[in-house]
């Protein structure tokens, strides 16, 4: 991933404060090049996130037209650790997408696979 993506994730979480921020991780061939913020439309944004479905549909439409692919998603845990919560695990689909979780000034990456979440180690490039 790029250093700009990492900076965006940390800034989005900081700016969201006590609410969970969320968005999309976009790129190509496994390289995350863009962290695109999306509205959190969950009923209680302090403890849940739900990416605005219109933002998700628009990203998939753009990908089909040759734009960056949806590689994964991100959200913050304002009062937690950067690990999948029980709610995150309930929403695991095994779709092989990347989940970035931001908490306490850290970002951790997870691979959503058939067995739930597995830690994923990414490196930052320019």
C-alpha positions as CSV (number, residue, x, y, z in Angstrom):
1,X,0.0,0.0,0.0
2,X,1.1,3.6,-0.4
3,X,2.1,5.8,2.5
4,X,-0.8,8.1,1.4
5,X,-3.3,5.3,2.1
6,X,-1.8,4.8,5.5
7,X,-2.0,8.5,6.3
8,X,-5.6,8.7,5.1
9,X,-6.7,5.8,7.3
10,X,-5.1,7.3,10.4
11,X,-6.6,10.7,9.6
12,X,-10.1,9.4,8.9
13,X,-10.1,7.6,12.3
14,X,-8.8,10.6,14.1
15,X,-11.4,12.9,12.5
16,X,-14.3,10.5,13.2
17,X,-13.5,10.7,16.9
18,X,-15.9,8.5,18.9
19,X,-17.7,7.3,15.8
20,X,-16.4,4.5,13.5
21,X,-15.1,5.8,10.2
22,X,-15.3,3.5,7.2
23,X,-14.5,3.3,3.5
24,X,-13.1,1.3,0.6
25,X,-9.6,0.1,-0.2
26,X,-9.0,0.4,-4.0
27,X,-6.2,-0.6,-6.2
28,X,-4.9,-3.2,-8.6
29,X,-3.1,-6.5,-8.4
30,X,-3.0,-6.6,-4.6
31,X,-1.6,-3.1,-4.3
32,X,-3.8,-0.7,-2.3
33,X,-3.4,2.7,-3.9
34,X,-6.5,4.5,-2.6
35,X,-8.4,4.7,0.6
36,X,-11.8,6.2,-0.3
37,X,-13.8,7.4,2.6
38,X,-17.5,6.5,2.7
39,X,-20.4,7.6,4.9
40,X,-21.0,5.3,7.8
41,X,-24.8,4.8,7.6
42,X,-25.0,2.5,10.6
43,X,-27.7,3.3,13.1
44,X,-25.2,3.6,16.0
45,X,-22.0,4.8,14.4
46,X,-20.2,4.7,17.8
47,X,-20.2,0.9,17.8
48,X,-21.0,-0.2,14.3
49,X,-20.1,0.6,10.7
50,X,-22.0,0.2,7.5
51,X,-20.5,1.5,4.3
52,X,-22.9,3.6,2.3
53,X,-24.3,1.2,-0.3
54,X,-24.3,3.9,-3.0
55,X,-20.5,4.4,-2.5
56,X,-19.9,0.6,-2.7
57,X,-22.0,0.3,-5.9
58,X,-20.3,3.3,-7.5
59,X,-16.9,1.8,-6.7
60,X,-17.8,-1.6,-8.3
61,X,-19.3,0.2,-11.3
62,X,-16.1,2.2,-11.8
63,X,-14.0,-1.0,-11.5
64,X,-16.1,-2.7,-14.2
65,X,-15.4,0.4,-16.4
66,X,-11.6,-0.1,-15.9
67,X,-11.1,1.9,-12.7
68,X,-9.4,0.6,-9.6
69,X,-10.7,-2.6,-8.1
70,X,-12.3,-2.9,-4.7
71,X,-9.7,-4.8,-2.8
72,X,-11.2,-4.4,0.6
73,X,-12.7,-2.2,3.3
74,X,-11.6,-0.2,6.3
75,X,-13.1,1.0,9.6
76,X,-12.1,2.2,13.0
77,X,-12.6,0.9,16.5
78,X,-12.6,4.1,18.5
79,X,-12.6,2.3,21.9
80,X,-10.9,-0.9,20.9
81,X,-8.0,-2.7,19.4
82,X,-7.1,-3.1,15.7
83,X,-8.4,-6.7,15.6
84,X,-11.7,-8.0,14.2
85,X,-14.5,-7.6,16.8
86,X,-17.2,-10.2,17.4
87,X,-19.5,-8.1,15.1
88,X,-16.7,-8.0,12.4
89,X,-16.4,-11.8,12.7
90,X,-20.2,-12.2,12.3
91,X,-20.0,-10.2,9.0
92,X,-17.1,-12.1,7.6
93,X,-18.1,-13.4,4.2
94,X,-14.9,-15.3,3.1
95,X,-14.7,-13.1,0.0
96,X,-10.9,-12.8,0.2
97,X,-11.0,-9.1,0.6
98,X,-8.7,-7.1,2.8
99,X,-10.0,-5.4,6.0
100,X,-8.0,-2.6,7.6
101,X,-8.9,-1.8,11.2
102,X,-7.7,1.4,12.8
103,X,-7.5,1.8,16.5
104,X,-5.2,3.5,19.0
105,X,-3.1,5.1,16.3
106,X,-2.4,1.7,14.6
107,X,-3.6,0.1,11.5
108,X,-3.9,-3.7,11.2
109,X,-4.8,-5.6,8.1
110,X,-6.8,-8.8,7.9
111,X,-7.6,-11.2,5.1
112,X,-11.3,-12.3,5.1
113,X,-11.1,-15.9,4.1
114,X,-13.3,-19.0,4.4
115,X,-12.1,-19.5,8.0
116,X,-12.8,-15.9,9.2
117,X,-10.0,-13.4,9.5
118,X,-6.3,-14.0,9.2
119,X,-3.6,-11.4,9.9
120,X,-2.2,-9.9,6.7
121,X,1.2,-8.2,6.6
122,X,1.4,-5.4,4.0
123,X,4.3,-3.1,3.3
124,X,4.2,0.6,2.7
125,X,5.7,1.8,-0.6
126,X,6.0,5.4,-1.8
